[in-house]
Amino acid sequence: MNKRMRRSLNKTTYWTLSSLFLALAASSAHADSRRFAYLYSAGLPAAGVVEFEQWVTVSGGRDSKPGQTQFDFREEVELGITEKFAIGIYLADWRVETGGAQPTETTYRDSAIELRYQLLDPLEEKLGVTLYGEVKVGNDFLKLEGATLFEVKLDQLTLGYNIFLEAEWEGEHYDETEGELKNIWGASLSLDAGWAVGGEMVLKNSWQQWSDANDPTLQLGPNVTFRKGQWFATTTCLFQATDVASAPDYEVRLITGWEF
């Protein structure tokens, strides 16, 4: 199968998955919280609130792995500790890879803890600002992330920007290192009956051993959120605007959450 035919199939798969996840989003719900699947909000859960989130990310169309589809899953518990501080615990990140030349494989990736401290509340100030830190640990794997999260609310419109710096170590002696700078933008417009629509854009720059630069990747696409009561669902469908063989042509993420 040539590259043009493969990209055509990838686009068909992308829109099929997009339609499926948008339908799933319409049947789920939530009253507050996250409008984006990739961008992090500067807002925090209220003190004493516990929230469970189920993440599902489907991606494919990698030229380096022809015919393969990747499913990534995450279960997260988030706790509001104070009005300015929250903790998130990733119980498990795990992956299923299927299709292509390789047999189907399921692997545990890592578990993690994230800390968020709010400097400015977007509901009270014109600009919301939150500091973010995360530690991921897996089998012969360690990753540290630091970020600053920005958010602006303009009546029914929410604008957001995140800048992440990540350092990753892999291998038996943790001698395989990689650094990544990630910029994420998002916009979401509130509609009636709990709906919001918008879009997200993700730009990644990475370096092997912090010296050899990889090709940058740019992804962008639409997002939809539905909220009702203590339930929510948000989904974002990204496509690759660059032509990096190791990056997916399409990526669809659905996050559903329950607040207690």
C-alpha positions, 0 to 999 in steps of 0.5 A, a space after each residue: 500500500 502506497 503512502 497516499 492510499 495509507 493517508 487516505 485510510 488514516 483520514 477515514 479512520 480519524 473521522 470515524 473515531 472522531 464521530 464515535 467519540 463525539 457521540 460518546 461525549 454527548 451521552 456523558 456529562 459534568 457541571 464544571 471543570 475541564 474544557 480541554 483534553 490536552 490543555 490544562 486549566 489554571 482552575 483547581 477543584 474546590 477544597 475537599 472535592 475528589 474527582 475521578 477521570 478516565 482517559 482514552 487516547 486513540 492514535 495512528 497513521 505513523 509512517 514509522 509503524 504502518 497500519 498500527 493503531 495505538 490505544 492509551 489509557 489513564 485512570 486519574 484521581 484528583 483531590 482539592 487540598 486547599 483553595 490554592 493547591 491540588 494533587 492528582 494521582 495517575 493510578 496507571 498509564 497503559 497502552 495497547 498496540 494492535 495492527 500492522 506487522 506486529 502482534 497485539 501488545 499490552 504494556 504498563 507504562 507508568 504511574 505518576 503524581 502531579 501537584 498544582 499551585 494556583 497563583 491567580 484564580 481565573 474566576 476572580 482575576 482577568 488572568 489565571 496562573 497556576 504552577 504545575 509539577 509532575 513525576 512519572 515512574 515506570 519500569 526503567 523509566 523516569 520523567 519530570 515535568 514542569 509547567 506554567 498554566 495560563 487561562 483567560 475568561 471572556 464572558 462565554 469564551 475561555 482561552 488557555 495556554 500551557 508551556 511544559 518543559 519535560 525531562 525523561 530517562 529510560 533504560 536499565 541505567 537511565 542513560 537514554 535521555 530526552 528533553 521536550 518543550 511543549 506549547 499548548 493553546 486552546 479556545 472554548 466557547 460556552 453554548 446552551 445546555 452544558 455544551 462548549 466547542 472550540 479547538 486545541 493546538 500542540 507544538 512539540 520540540 524535543 532533543 535526544 540526550 538534550 543535544 540532538 534535535 528531533 523534527 518539531 511536530 504540530 497538531 491541531 483540531 476541534 474539541 467538544 465538551 458536555 457537562 451536566 451535574 457531577 459528570 463531564 466528558 470532553 473530546 479533542 480530535 487532533 491531526 498532524 500539520 507537519 510530516 514527522 514519520 514517528 508522530 501520528 497523523 491523527 490522535 483522538 482523546 476522550 476524557 470522562 470525569 465524575 466529581 464526588 
